[in-house]
Amino acid sequence: MHCHYCDREAAYGAETDGVTVGLCEEHFRERLEELAESDELAALEDRIDIDSAE
Ligand SMILES: [Zn+2]
């Protein structure tokens, strides 16, 4: 299996809706960082909502 984003050999397989997508080490970490960033953003938005309600 090859990486979904480049031509390197996939080190990980990410299953989405029953379809397994290959990810190399670099792109796997990129996806993890994207998820971590979006979680932080969501947490920040929660705090903004609380502040504006007061
Ligand atoms: Zn890749």
mmCIF file of the protein (N, C-alpha, C, O) and its ligand, coordinates in Angstrom:
data_MODEL
# 
_entry.id   MODEL 
# 
loop_
_entity.id 
_entity.type 
_entity.pdbx_number_of_molecules 
1 polymer     1 
2 non-polymer 1 
# 
_entity_poly.entity_id                      1 
_entity_poly.type                           'polypeptide(L)' 
_entity_poly.nstd_linkage                   no 
_entity_poly.nstd_monomer                   no 
_entity_poly.pdbx_seq_one_letter_code       MHCHYCDREAAYGAETDGVTVGLCEEHFRERLEELAESDELAALEDRIDIDSAE 
_entity_poly.pdbx_seq_one_letter_code_can   MHCHYCDREAAYGAETDGVTVGLCEEHFRERLEELAESDELAALEDRIDIDSAE 
_entity_poly.pdbx_strand_id                 A 
# 
loop_
_entity_poly_seq.entity_id 
_entity_poly_seq.num 
_entity_poly_seq.mon_id 
_entity_poly_seq.hetero 
1 1  MET n 
1 2  HIS n 
1 3  CYS n 
1 4  HIS n 
1 5  TYR n 
1 6  CYS n 
1 7  ASP n 
1 8  ARG n 
1 9  GLU n 
1 10 ALA n 
1 11 ALA n 
1 12 TYR n 
1 13 GLY n 
1 14 ALA n 
1 15 GLU n 
1 16 THR n 
1 17 ASP n 
1 18 GLY n 
1 19 VAL n 
1 20 THR n 
1 21 VAL n 
1 22 GLY n 
1 23 LEU n 
1 24 CYS n 
1 25 GLU n 
1 26 GLU n 
1 27 HIS n 
1 28 PHE n 
1 29 ARG n 
1 30 GLU n 
1 31 ARG n 
1 32 LEU n 
1 33 GLU n 
1 34 GLU n 
1 35 LEU n 
1 36 ALA n 
1 37 GLU n 
1 38 SER n 
1 39 ASP n 
1 40 GLU n 
1 41 LEU n 
1 42 ALA n 
1 43 ALA n 
1 44 LEU n 
1 45 GLU n 
1 46 ASP n 
1 47 ARG n 
1 48 ILE n 
1 49 ASP n 
1 50 ILE n 
1 51 ASP n 
1 52 SER n 
1 53 ALA n 
1 54 GLU n 
# 
loop_
_struct_asym.id 
_struct_asym.entity_id 
A 1 
B 2 
# 
loop_
_chem_comp.id 
_chem_comp.type 
_chem_comp.mon_nstd_flag 
ALA 'L-peptide linking' y 
ARG 'L-peptide linking' y 
ASP 'L-peptide linking' y 
CYS 'L-peptide linking' y 
GLU 'L-peptide linking' y 
GLY 'peptide linking'   y 
HIS 'L-peptide linking' y 
ILE 'L-peptide linking' y 
LEU 'L-peptide linking' y 
MET 'L-peptide linking' y 
PHE 'L-peptide linking' y 
SER 'L-peptide linking' y 
THR 'L-peptide linking' y 
TYR 'L-peptide linking' y 
VAL 'L-peptide linking' y 
ZN  non-polymer         . 
# 
_pdbx_entity_nonpoly.entity_id   2 
_pdbx_entity_nonpoly.name        ? 
_pdbx_entity_nonpoly.comp_id     ZN 
# 
_pdbx_nonpoly_scheme.asym_id         B 
_pdbx_nonpoly_scheme.entity_id       2 
_pdbx_nonpoly_scheme.mon_id          ZN 
_pdbx_nonpoly_scheme.ndb_seq_num     1 
_pdbx_nonpoly_scheme.pdb_seq_num     101 
_pdbx_nonpoly_scheme.auth_seq_num    101 
_pdbx_nonpoly_scheme.pdb_mon_id      ZN 
_pdbx_nonpoly_scheme.auth_mon_id     ZN 
_pdbx_nonpoly_scheme.pdb_strand_id   A 
_pdbx_nonpoly_scheme.pdb_ins_code    . 
# 
loop_
_atom_site.group_PDB 
_atom_site.id 
_atom_site.type_symbol 
_atom_site.label_atom_id 
_atom_site.label_alt_id 
_atom_site.label_comp_id 
_atom_site.label_asym_id 
_atom_site.label_entity_id 
_atom_site.label_seq_id 
_atom_site.pdbx_PDB_ins_code 
_atom_site.Cartn_x 
_atom_site.Cartn_y 
_atom_site.Cartn_z 
_atom_site.occupancy 
_atom_site.B_iso_or_equiv 
_atom_site.pdbx_formal_charge 
_atom_site.auth_seq_id 
_atom_site.auth_comp_id 
_atom_site.auth_asym_id 
_atom_site.auth_atom_id 
_atom_site.pdbx_PDB_model_num 
ATOM   1   N  N  . MET A 1 1  ? 0.838   -1.199 0.000  1.00 0.00 ? 1   MET A N  1 
ATOM   2   C  CA . MET A 1 1  ? 0.000   0.000  0.000  1.00 0.00 ? 1   MET A CA 1 
ATOM   3   C  C  . MET A 1 1  ? 0.876   1.253  0.000  1.00 0.00 ? 1   MET A C  1 
ATOM   4   O  O  . MET A 1 1  ? 1.893   1.307  0.692  1.00 0.00 ? 1   MET A O  1 
ATOM   5   N  N  . HIS A 1 2  ? 0.476   2.253  -0.776 1.00 0.00 ? 2   HIS A N  1 
ATOM   6   C  CA . HIS A 1 2  ? 1.216   3.506  -0.834 1.00 0.00 ? 2   HIS A CA 1 
ATOM   7   C  C  . HIS A 1 2  ? 0.447   4.614  -0.125 1.00 0.00 ? 2   HIS A C  1 
ATOM   8   O  O  . HIS A 1 2  ? -0.767  4.533  0.058  1.00 0.00 ? 2   HIS A O  1 
ATOM   9   N  N  . CYS A 1 3  ? 1.183   5.652  0.271  1.00 0.00 ? 3   CYS A N  1 
ATOM   10  C  CA . CYS A 1 3  ? 0.587   6.804  0.940  1.00 0.00 ? 3   CYS A CA 1 
ATOM   11  C  C  . CYS A 1 3  ? -0.446  7.455  0.023  1.00 0.00 ? 3   CYS A C  1 
ATOM   12  O  O  . CYS A 1 3  ? -0.266  7.511  -1.193 1.00 0.00 ? 3   CYS A O  1 
ATOM   13  N  N  . HIS A 1 4  ? -1.527  7.942  0.624  1.00 0.00 ? 4   HIS A N  1 
ATOM   14  C  CA . HIS A 1 4  ? -2.607  8.582  -0.134 1.00 0.00 ? 4   HIS A CA 1 
ATOM   15  C  C  . HIS A 1 4  ? -2.157  9.927  -0.700 1.00 0.00 ? 4   HIS A C  1 
ATOM   16  O  O  . HIS A 1 4  ? -2.691  10.387 -1.710 1.00 0.00 ? 4   HIS A O  1 
ATOM   17  N  N  . TYR A 1 5  ? -1.173  10.558 -0.051 1.00 0.00 ? 5   TYR A N  1 
ATOM   18  C  CA . TYR A 1 5  ? -0.778  11.922 -0.411 1.00 0.00 ? 5   TYR A CA 1 
ATOM   19  C  C  . TYR A 1 5  ? 0.500   11.995 -1.232 1.00 0.00 ? 5   TYR A C  1 
ATOM   20  O  O  . TYR A 1 5  ? 0.738   12.992 -1.913 1.00 0.00 ? 5   TYR A O  1 
ATOM   21  N  N  . CYS A 1 6  ? 1.326   10.954 -1.180 1.00 0.00 ? 6   CYS A N  1 
ATOM   22  C  CA . CYS A 1 6  ? 2.573   10.950 -1.952 1.00 0.00 ? 6   CYS A CA 1 
ATOM   23  C  C  . CYS A 1 6  ? 2.852   9.524  -2.407 1.00 0.00 ? 6   CYS A C  1 
ATOM   24  O  O  . CYS A 1 6  ? 2.021   8.639  -2.206 1.00 0.00 ? 6   CYS A O  1 
ATOM   25  N  N  . ASP A 1 7  ? 4.001   9.293  -3.012 1.00 0.00 ? 7   ASP A N  1 
ATOM   26  C  CA . ASP A 1 7  ? 4.303   7.996  -3.609 1.00 0.00 ? 7   ASP A CA 1 
ATOM   27  C  C  . ASP A 1 7  ? 5.102   7.081  -2.692 1.00 0.00 ? 7   ASP A C  1 
ATOM   28  O  O  . ASP A 1 7  ? 5.512   5.993  -3.096 1.00 0.00 ? 7   ASP A O  1 
ATOM   29  N  N  . ARG A 1 8  ? 5.325   7.530  -1.441 1.00 0.00 ? 8   ARG A N  1 
ATOM   30  C  CA . ARG A 1 8  ? 6.079   6.702  -0.514 1.00 0.00 ? 8   ARG A CA 1 
ATOM   31  C  C  . ARG A 1 8  ? 5.253   5.522  -0.017 1.00 0.00 ? 8   ARG A C  1 
ATOM   32  O  O  . ARG A 1 8  ? 4.026   5.515  -0.123 1.00 0.00 ? 8   ARG A O  1 
ATOM   33  N  N  . GLU A 1 9  ? 5.944   4.529  0.525  1.00 0.00 ? 9   GLU A N  1 
ATOM   34  C  CA . GLU A 1 9  ? 5.258   3.364  1.077  1.00 0.00 ? 9   GLU A CA 1 
ATOM   35  C  C  . GLU A 1 9  ? 4.524   3.766  2.355  1.00 0.00 ? 9   GLU A C  1 
ATOM   36  O  O  . GLU A 1 9  ? 5.080   4.483  3.187  1.00 0.00 ? 9   GLU A O  1 
ATOM   37  N  N  . ALA A 1 10 ? 3.291   3.315  2.514  1.00 0.00 ? 10  ALA A N  1 
ATOM   38  C  CA . ALA A 1 10 ? 2.491   3.680  3.674  1.00 0.00 ? 10  ALA A CA 1 
ATOM   39  C  C  . ALA A 1 10 ? 2.998   2.977  4.924  1.00 0.00 ? 10  ALA A C  1 
ATOM   40  O  O  . ALA A 1 10 ? 3.261   1.774  4.907  1.00 0.00 ? 10  ALA A O  1 
ATOM   41  N  N  . ALA A 1 11 ? 3.134   3.734  6.007  1.00 0.00 ? 11  ALA A N  1 
ATOM   42  C  CA . ALA A 1 11 ? 3.539   3.172  7.293  1.00 0.00 ? 11  ALA A CA 1 
ATOM   43  C  C  . ALA A 1 11 ? 2.312   2.917  8.167  1.00 0.00 ? 11  ALA A C  1 
ATOM   44  O  O  . ALA A 1 11 ? 2.364   2.119  9.102  1.00 0.00 ? 11  ALA A O  1 
ATOM   45  N  N  . TYR A 1 12 ? 1.214   3.595  7.858  1.00 0.00 ? 12  TYR A N  1 
ATOM   46  C  CA . TYR A 1 12 ? -0.009  3.466  8.653  1.00 0.00 ? 12  TYR A CA 1 
ATOM   47  C  C  . TYR A 1 12 ? -1.210  3.359  7.719  1.00 0.00 ? 12  TYR A C  1 
ATOM   48  O  O  . TYR A 1 12 ? -1.182  3.841  6.587  1.00 0.00 ? 12  TYR A O  1 
ATOM   49  N  N  . GLY A 1 13 ? -2.259  2.722  8.215  1.00 0.00 ? 13  GLY A N  1 
ATOM   50  C  CA . GLY A 1 13 ? -3.508  2.675  7.480  1.00 0.00 ? 13  GLY A CA 1 
ATOM   51  C  C  . GLY A 1 13 ? -4.592  3.322  8.312  1.00 0.00 ? 13  GLY A C  1 
ATOM   52  O  O  . GLY A 1 13 ? -4.834  2.907  9.445  1.00 0.00 ? 13  GLY A O  1 
ATOM   53  N  N  . ALA A 1 14 ? -5.251  4.336  7.769  1.00 0.00 ? 14  ALA A N  1 
ATOM   54  C  CA . ALA A 1 14 ? -6.330  5.022  8.465  1.00 0.00 ? 14  ALA A CA 1 
ATOM   55  C  C  . ALA A 1 14 ? -7.651  4.614  7.829  1.00 0.00 ? 14  ALA A C  1 
ATOM   56  O  O  . ALA A 1 14 ? -7.864  4.819  6.634  1.00 0.00 ? 14  ALA A O  1 
ATOM   57  N  N  . GLU A 1 15 ? -8.545  4.031  8.645  1.00 0.00 ? 15  GLU A N  1 
ATOM   58  C  CA . GLU A 1 15 ? -9.813  3.569  8.103  1.00 0.00 ? 15  GLU A CA 1 
ATOM   59  C  C  . GLU A 1 15 ? -10.891 4.633  8.258  1.00 0.00 ? 15  GLU A C  1 
ATOM   60  O  O  . GLU A 1 15 ? -11.161 5.104  9.363  1.00 0.00 ? 15  GLU A O  1 
ATOM   61  N  N  . THR A 1 16 ? -11.498 5.003  7.148  1.00 0.00 ? 16  THR A N  1 
ATOM   62  C  CA . THR A 1 16 ? -12.569 5.998  7.147  1.00 0.00 ? 16  THR A CA 1 
ATOM   63  C  C  . THR A 1 16 ? -13.734 5.454  6.337  1.00 0.00 ? 16  THR A C  1 
ATOM   64  O  O  . THR A 1 16 ? -13.585 5.175  5.148  1.00 0.00 ? 16  THR A O  1 
ATOM   65  N  N  . ASP A 1 17 ? -14.890 5.300  6.968  1.00 0.00 ? 17  ASP A N  1 
ATOM   66  C  CA . ASP A 1 17 ? -16.088 4.778  6.308  1.00 0.00 ? 17  ASP A CA 1 
ATOM   67  C  C  . ASP A 1 17 ? -15.816 3.434  5.627  1.00 0.00 ? 17  ASP A C  1 
ATOM   68  O  O  . ASP A 1 17 ? -16.317 3.177  4.532  1.00 0.00 ? 17  ASP A O  1 
ATOM   69  N  N  . GLY A 1 18 ? -15.024 2.583  6.277  1.00 0.00 ? 18  GLY A N  1 
ATOM   70  C  CA . GLY A 1 18 ? -14.764 1.252  5.754  1.00 0.00 ? 18  GLY A CA 1 
ATOM   71  C  C  . GLY A 1 18 ? -13.696 1.206  4.686  1.00 0.00 ? 18  GLY A C  1 
ATOM   72  O  O  . GLY A 1 18 ? -13.347 0.124  4.216  1.00 0.00 ? 18  GLY A O  1 
ATOM   73  N  N  . VAL A 1 19 ? -13.162 2.363  4.286  1.00 0.00 ? 19  VAL A N  1 
ATOM   74  C  CA . VAL A 1 19 ? -12.102 2.411  3.277  1.00 0.00 ? 19  VAL A CA 1 
ATOM   75  C  C  . VAL A 1 19 ? -10.779 2.698  3.973  1.00 0.00 ? 19  VAL A C  1 
ATOM   76  O  O  . VAL A 1 19 ? -10.661 3.680  4.707  1.00 0.00 ? 19  VAL A O  1 
ATOM   77  N  N  . THR A 1 20 ? -9.778  1.842  3.746  1.00 0.00 ? 20  THR A N  1 
ATOM   78  C  CA . THR A 1 20 ? -8.473  2.053  4.373  1.00 0.00 ? 20  THR A CA 1 
ATOM   79  C  C  . THR A 1 20 ? -7.593  2.909  3.473  1.00 0.00 ? 20  THR A C  1 
ATOM   80  O  O  . THR A 1 20 ? -7.365  2.583  2.308  1.00 0.00 ? 20  THR A O  1 
ATOM   81  N  N  . VAL A 1 21 ? -7.105  4.006  4.033  1.00 0.00 ? 21  VAL A N  1 
ATOM   82  C  CA . VAL A 1 21 ? -6.240  4.927  3.297  1.00 0.00 ? 21  VAL A CA 1 
ATOM   83  C  C  . VAL A 1 21 ? -4.844  4.837  3.865  1.00 0.00 ? 21  VAL A C  1 
ATOM   84  O  O  . VAL A 1 21 ? -4.661  4.936  5.079  1.00 0.00 ? 21  VAL A O  1 
ATOM   85  N  N  . GLY A 1 22 ? -3.847  4.649  3.000  1.00 0.00 ? 22  GLY A N  1 
ATOM   86  C  CA . GLY A 1 22 ? -2.466  4.549  3.451  1.00 0.00 ? 22  GLY A CA 1 
ATOM   87  C  C  . GLY A 1 22 ? -1.857  5.909  3.705  1.00 0.00 ? 22  GLY A C  1 
ATOM   88  O  O  . GLY A 1 22 ? -2.095  6.862  2.963  1.00 0.00 ? 22  GLY A O  1 
ATOM   89  N  N  . LEU A 1 23 ? -1.061  5.990  4.773  1.00 0.00 ? 23  LEU A N  1 
ATOM   90  C  CA . LEU A 1 23 ? -0.361  7.237  5.101  1.00 0.00 ? 23  LEU A CA 1 
ATOM   91  C  C  . LEU A 1 23 ? 1.087   6.924  5.439  1.00 0.00 ? 23  LEU A C  1 
ATOM   92  O  O  . LEU A 1 23 ? 1.352   6.004  6.213  1.00 0.00 ? 23  LEU A O  1 
ATOM   93  N  N  . CYS A 1 24 ? 2.034   7.673  4.870  1.00 0.00 ? 24  CYS A N  1 
ATOM   94  C  CA . CYS A 1 24 ? 3.423   7.533  5.274  1.00 0.00 ? 24  CYS A CA 1 
ATOM   95  C  C  . CYS A 1 24 ? 3.609   8.217  6.626  1.00 0.00 ? 24  CYS A C  1 
ATOM   96  O  O  . CYS A 1 24 ? 2.709   8.907  7.105  1.00 0.00 ? 24  CYS A O  1 
ATOM   97  N  N  . GLU A 1 25 ? 4.779   8.026  7.239  1.00 0.00 ? 25  GLU A N  1 
ATOM   98  C  CA . GLU A 1 25 ? 5.029   8.584  8.570  1.00 0.00 ? 25  GLU A CA 1 
ATOM   99  C  C  . GLU A 1 25 ? 4.807   10.099 8.593  1.00 0.00 ? 25  GLU A C  1 
ATOM   100 O  O  . GLU A 1 25 ? 4.177   10.628 9.509  1.00 0.00 ? 25  GLU A O  1 
ATOM   101 N  N  . GLU A 1 26 ? 5.329   10.787 7.580  1.00 0.00 ? 26  GLU A N  1 
ATOM   102 C  CA . GLU A 1 26 ? 5.237   12.250 7.524  1.00 0.00 ? 26  GLU A CA 1 
ATOM   103 C  C  . GLU A 1 26 ? 3.793   12.723 7.413  1.00 0.00 ? 26  GLU A C  1 
ATOM   104 O  O  . GLU A 1 26 ? 3.383   13.625 8.144  1.00 0.00 ? 26  GLU A O  1 
ATOM   105 N  N  . HIS A 1 27 ? 3.019   12.131 6.517  1.00 0.00 ? 27  HIS A N  1 
ATOM   106 C  CA . HIS A 1 27 ? 1.642   12.570 6.326  1.00 0.00 ? 27  HIS A CA 1 
ATOM   107 C  C  . HIS A 1 27 ? 0.743   12.118 7.474  1.00 0.00 ? 27  HIS A C  1 
ATOM   108 O  O  . HIS A 1 27 ? -0.250  12.776 7.784  1.00 0.00 ? 27  HIS A O  1 
ATOM   109 N  N  . PHE A 1 28 ? 1.092   10.988 8.108  1.00 0.00 ? 28  PHE A N  1 
ATOM   110 C  CA . PHE A 1 28 ? 0.342   10.550 9.290  1.00 0.00 ? 28  PHE A CA 1 
ATOM   111 C  C  . PHE A 1 28 ? 0.479   11.592 10.405 1.00 0.00 ? 28  PHE A C  1 
ATOM   112 O  O  . PHE A 1 28 ? -0.505  11.935 11.059 1.00 0.00 ? 28  PHE A O  1 
ATOM   113 N  N  . ARG A 1 29 ? 1.707   12.095 10.620 1.00 0.00 ? 29  ARG A N  1 
ATOM   114 C  CA . ARG A 1 29 ? 1.930   13.121 11.646 1.00 0.00 ? 29  ARG A CA 1 
ATOM   115 C  C  . ARG A 1 29 ? 1.239   14.425 11.283 1.00 0.00 ? 29  ARG A C  1 
ATOM   116 O  O  . ARG A 1 29 ? 0.706   15.113 12.154 1.00 0.00 ? 29  ARG A O  1 
ATOM   117 N  N  . GLU A 1 30 ? 1.244   14.768 10.005 1.00 0.00 ? 30  GLU A N  1 
ATOM   118 C  CA . GLU A 1 30 ? 0.549   15.970 9.554  1.00 0.00 ? 30  GLU A CA 1 
ATOM   119 C  C  . GLU A 1 30 ? -0.932  15.905 9.909  1.00 0.00 ? 30  GLU A C  1 
ATOM   120 O  O  . GLU A 1 30 ? -1.507  16.881 10.391 1.00 0.00 ? 30  GLU A O  1 
ATOM   121 N  N  . ARG A 1 31 ? -1.538  14.760 9.670  1.00 0.00 ? 31  ARG A N  1 
ATOM   122 C  CA . ARG A 1 31 ? -2.962  14.580 9.972  1.00 0.00 ? 31  ARG A CA 1 
ATOM   123 C  C  . ARG A 1 31 ? -3.194  14.681 11.476 1.00 0.00 ? 31  ARG A C  1 
ATOM   124 O  O  . ARG A 1 31 ? -4.181  15.273 11.911 1.00 0.00 ? 31  ARG A O  1 
ATOM   125 N  N  . LEU A 1 32 ? -2.297  14.112 12.268 1.00 0.00 ? 32  LEU A N  1 
ATOM   126 C  CA . LEU A 1 32 ? -2.419  14.188 13.729 1.00 0.00 ? 32  LEU A CA 1 
ATOM   127 C  C  . LEU A 1 32 ? -2.342  15.633 14.194 1.00 0.00 ? 32  LEU A C  1 
ATOM   128 O  O  . LEU A 1 32 ? -3.116  16.048 15.058 1.00 0.00 ? 32  LEU A O  1 
ATOM   129 N  N  . GLU A 1 33 ? -1.410  16.411 13.626 1.00 0.00 ? 33  GLU A N  1 
ATOM   130 C  CA . GLU A 1 33 ? -1.256  17.813 14.004 1.00 0.00 ? 33  GLU A CA 1 
ATOM   131 C  C  . GLU A 1 33 ? -2.491  18.609 13.622 1.00 0.00 ? 33  GLU A C  1 
ATOM   132 O  O  . GLU A 1 33 ? -2.921  19.486 14.371 1.00 0.00 ? 33  GLU A O  1 
ATOM   133 N  N  . GLU A 1 34 ? -3.064  18.314 12.468 1.00 0.00 ? 34  GLU A N  1 
ATOM   134 C  CA . GLU A 1 34 ? -4.301  18.989 12.049 1.00 0.00 ? 34  GLU A CA 1 
ATOM   135 C  C  . GLU A 1 34 ? -5.408  18.732 13.060 1.00 0.00 ? 34  GLU A C  1 
ATOM   136 O  O  . GLU A 1 34 ? -6.140  19.649 13.432 1.00 0.00 ? 34  GLU A O  1 
ATOM   137 N  N  . LEU A 1 35 ? -5.530  17.482 13.504 1.00 0.00 ? 35  LEU A N  1 
ATOM   138 C  CA . LEU A 1 35 ? -6.567  17.133 14.475 1.00 0.00 ? 35  LEU A CA 1 
ATOM   139 C  C  . LEU A 1 35 ? -6.327  17.838 15.798 1.00 0.00 ? 35  LEU A C  1 
ATOM   140 O  O  . LEU A 1 35 ? -7.269  18.328 16.420 1.00 0.00 ? 35  LEU A O  1 
ATOM   141 N  N  . ALA A 1 36 ? -5.067  17.893 16.237 1.00 0.00 ? 36  ALA A N  1 
ATOM   142 C  CA . ALA A 1 36 ? -4.726  18.545 17.497 1.00 0.00 ? 36  ALA A CA 1 
ATOM   143 C  C  . ALA A 1 36 ? -5.028  20.036 17.417 1.00 0.00 ? 36  ALA A C  1 
ATOM   144 O  O  . ALA A 1 36 ? -5.534  20.620 18.375 1.00 0.00 ? 36  ALA A O  1 
ATOM   145 N  N  . GLU A 1 37 ? -4.723  20.650 16.286 1.00 0.00 ? 37  GLU A N  1 
ATOM   146 C  CA . GLU A 1 37 ? -4.977  22.083 16.114 1.00 0.00 ? 37  GLU A CA 1 
ATOM   147 C  C  . GLU A 1 37 ? -6.470  22.379 16.137 1.00 0.00 ? 37  GLU A C  1 
ATOM   148 O  O  . GLU A 1 37 ? -6.894  23.369 16.733 1.00 0.00 ? 37  GLU A O  1 
ATOM   149 N  N  . SER A 1 38 ? -7.260  21.547 15.505 1.00 0.00 ? 38  SER A N  1 
ATOM   150 C  CA . SER A 1 38 ? -8.697  21.796 15.456 1.00 0.00 ? 38  SER A CA 1 
ATOM   151 C  C  . SER A 1 38 ? -9.310  21.613 16.846 1.00 0.00 ? 38  SER A C  1 
ATOM   152 O  O  . SER A 1 38 ? -10.265 22.309 17.191 1.00 0.00 ? 38  SER A O  1 
ATOM   153 N  N  . ASP A 1 39 ? -8.773  20.680 17.654 1.00 0.00 ? 39  ASP A N  1 
ATOM   154 C  CA . ASP A 1 39 ? -9.248  20.509 19.030 1.00 0.00 ? 39  ASP A CA 1 
ATOM   155 C  C  . ASP A 1 39 ? -8.949  21.754 19.849 1.00 0.00 ? 39  ASP A C  1 
ATOM   156 O  O  . ASP A 1 39 ? -9.794  22.205 20.622 1.00 0.00 ? 39  ASP A O  1 
ATOM   157 N  N  . GLU A 1 40 ? -7.753  22.315 19.686 1.00 0.00 ? 40  GLU A N  1 
ATOM   158 C  CA . GLU A 1 40 ? -7.384  23.524 20.413 1.00 0.00 ? 40  GLU A CA 1 
ATOM   159 C  C  . GLU A 1 40 ? -8.272  24.682 20.009 1.00 0.00 ? 40  GLU A C  1 
ATOM   160 O  O  . GLU A 1 40 ? -8.691  25.474 20.853 1.00 0.00 ? 40  GLU A O  1 
ATOM   161 N  N  . LEU A 1 41 ? -8.558  24.784 18.737 1.00 0.00 ? 41  LEU A N  1 
ATOM   162 C  CA . LEU A 1 41 ? -9.402  25.857 18.231 1.00 0.00 ? 41  LEU A CA 1 
ATOM   163 C  C  . LEU A 1 41 ? -10.800 25.740 18.815 1.00 0.00 ? 41  LEU A C  1 
ATOM   164 O  O  . LEU A 1 41 ? -11.396 26.744 19.205 1.00 0.00 ? 41  LEU A O  1 
ATOM   165 N  N  . ALA A 1 42 ? -11.326 24.530 18.878 1.00 0.00 ? 42  ALA A N  1 
ATOM   166 C  CA . ALA A 1 42 ? -12.659 24.308 19.437 1.00 0.00 ? 42  ALA A CA 1 
ATOM   167 C  C  . ALA A 1 42 ? -12.700 24.697 20.908 1.00 0.00 ? 42  ALA A C  1 
ATOM   168 O  O  . ALA A 1 42 ? -13.677 25.286 21.369 1.00 0.00 ? 42  ALA A O  1 
ATOM   169 N  N  . ALA A 1 43 ? -11.640 24.369 21.649 1.00 0.00 ? 43  ALA A N  1 
ATOM   170 C  CA . ALA A 1 43 ? -11.564 24.712 23.063 1.00 0.00 ? 43  ALA A CA 1 
ATOM   171 C  C  . ALA A 1 43 ? -11.500 26.227 23.228 1.00 0.00 ? 43  ALA A C  1 
ATOM   172 O  O  . ALA A 1 43 ? -12.099 26.781 24.150 1.00 0.00 ? 43  ALA A O  1 
ATOM   173 N  N  . LEU A 1 44 ? -10.781 26.888 22.344 1.00 0.00 ? 44  LEU A N  1 
ATOM   174 C  CA . LEU A 1 44 ? -10.654 28.348 22.399 1.00 0.00 ? 44  LEU A CA 1 
ATOM   175 C  C  . LEU A 1 44 ? -12.012 28.991 22.108 1.00 0.00 ? 44  LEU A C  1 
ATOM   176 O  O  . LEU A 1 44 ? -12.400 29.949 22.777 1.00 0.00 ? 44  LEU A O  1 
ATOM   177 N  N  . GLU A 1 45 ? -12.729 28.470 21.119 1.00 0.00 ? 45  GLU A N  1 
ATOM   178 C  CA . GLU A 1 45 ? -14.040 29.013 20.778 1.00 0.00 ? 45  GLU A CA 1 
ATOM   179 C  C  . GLU A 1 45 ? -15.019 28.852 21.945 1.00 0.00 ? 45  GLU A C  1 
ATOM   180 O  O  . GLU A 1 45 ? -15.864 29.718 22.173 1.00 0.00 ? 45  GLU A O  1 
ATOM   181 N  N  . ASP A 1 46 ? -14.905 27.751 22.679 1.00 0.00 ? 46  ASP A N  1 
ATOM   182 C  CA . ASP A 1 46 ? -15.755 27.547 23.848 1.00 0.00 ? 46  ASP A CA 1 
ATOM   183 C  C  . ASP A 1 46 ? -15.529 28.647 24.868 1.00 0.00 ? 46  ASP A C  1 
ATOM   184 O  O  . ASP A 1 46 ? -16.485 29.170 25.440 1.00 0.00 ? 46  ASP A O  1 
ATOM   185 N  N  . ARG A 1 47 ? -14.279 29.002 25.099 1.00 0.00 ? 47  ARG A N  1 
ATOM   186 C  CA . ARG A 1 47 ? -13.959 30.050 26.078 1.00 0.00 ? 47  ARG A CA 1 
ATOM   187 C  C  . ARG A 1 47 ? -14.468 31.415 25.626 1.00 0.00 ? 47  ARG A C  1 
ATOM   188 O  O  . ARG A 1 47 ? -14.954 32.205 26.435 1.00 0.00 ? 47  ARG A O  1 
ATOM   189 N  N  . ILE A 1 48 ? -14.352 31.684 24.327 1.00 0.00 ? 48  ILE A N  1 
ATOM   190 C  CA . ILE A 1 48 ? -14.830 32.954 23.781 1.00 0.00 ? 48  ILE A CA 1 
ATOM   191 C  C  . ILE A 1 48 ? -16.351 33.072 23.976 1.00 0.00 ? 48  ILE A C  1 
ATOM   192 O  O  . ILE A 1 48 ? -16.859 34.137 24.327 1.00 0.00 ? 48  ILE A O  1 
ATOM   193 N  N  . ASP A 1 49 ? -17.069 31.960 23.740 1.00 0.00 ? 49  ASP A N  1 
ATOM   194 C  CA . ASP A 1 49 ? -18.520 31.959 23.910 1.00 0.00 ? 49  ASP A CA 1 
ATOM   195 C  C  . ASP A 1 49 ? -18.895 32.299 25.357 1.00 0.00 ? 49  ASP A C  1 
ATOM   196 O  O  . ASP A 1 49 ? -19.819 33.076 25.602 1.00 0.00 ? 49  ASP A O  1 
ATOM   197 N  N  . ILE A 1 50 ? -18.164 31.705 26.315 1.00 0.00 ? 50  ILE A N  1 
ATOM   198 C  CA . ILE A 1 50 ? -18.458 31.927 27.729 1.00 0.00 ? 50  ILE A CA 1 
ATOM   199 C  C  . ILE A 1 50 ? -18.220 33.410 28.101 1.00 0.00 ? 50  ILE A C  1 
ATOM   200 O  O  . ILE A 1 50 ? -19.017 34.021 28.813 1.00 0.00 ? 50  ILE A O  1 
ATOM   201 N  N  . ASP A 1 51 ? -17.104 33.964 27.598 1.00 0.00 ? 51  ASP A N  1 
ATOM   202 C  CA . ASP A 1 51 ? -16.772 35.357 27.918 1.00 0.00 ? 51  ASP A CA 1 
ATOM   203 C  C  . ASP A 1 51 ? -17.809 36.329 27.346 1.00 0.00 ? 51  ASP A C  1 
ATOM   204 O  O  . ASP A 1 51 ? -18.205 37.280 28.020 1.00 0.00 ? 51  ASP A O  1 
ATOM   205 N  N  . SER A 1 52 ? -18.248 36.092 26.111 1.00 0.00 ? 52  SER A N  1 
ATOM   206 C  CA . SER A 1 52 ? -19.169 37.023 25.468 1.00 0.00 ? 52  SER A CA 1 
ATOM   207 C  C  . SER A 1 52 ? -20.567 36.954 26.079 1.00 0.00 ? 52  SER A C  1 
ATOM   208 O  O  . SER A 1 52 ? -21.354 37.888 25.928 1.00 0.00 ? 52  SER A O  1 
ATOM   209 N  N  . ALA A 1 53 ? -20.885 35.845 26.774 1.00 0.00 ? 53  ALA A N  1 
ATOM   210 C  CA . ALA A 1 53 ? -22.211 35.674 27.374 1.00 0.00 ? 53  ALA A CA 1 
ATOM   211 C  C  . ALA A 1 53 ? -22.345 36.462 28.677 1.00 0.00 ? 53  ALA A C  1 
ATOM   212 O  O  . ALA A 1 53 ? -23.455 36.714 29.146 1.00 0.00 ? 53  ALA A O  1 
ATOM   213 N  N  . GLU A 1 54 ? -21.223 36.844 29.250 1.00 0.00 ? 54  GLU A N  1 
ATOM   214 C  CA . GLU A 1 54 ? -21.285 37.556 30.557 1.00 0.00 ? 54  GLU A CA 1 
ATOM   215 C  C  . GLU A 1 54 ? -21.583 39.046 30.406 1.00 0.00 ? 54  GLU A C  1 
ATOM   216 O  O  . GLU A 1 54 ? -21.664 39.763 31.403 1.00 0.00 ? 54  GLU A O  1 
HETATM 217 ZN ZN . ZN  B 2 .  ? 2.896   10.663 2.301  1.00 0.00 2 101 ZN  A ZN 1 
# 
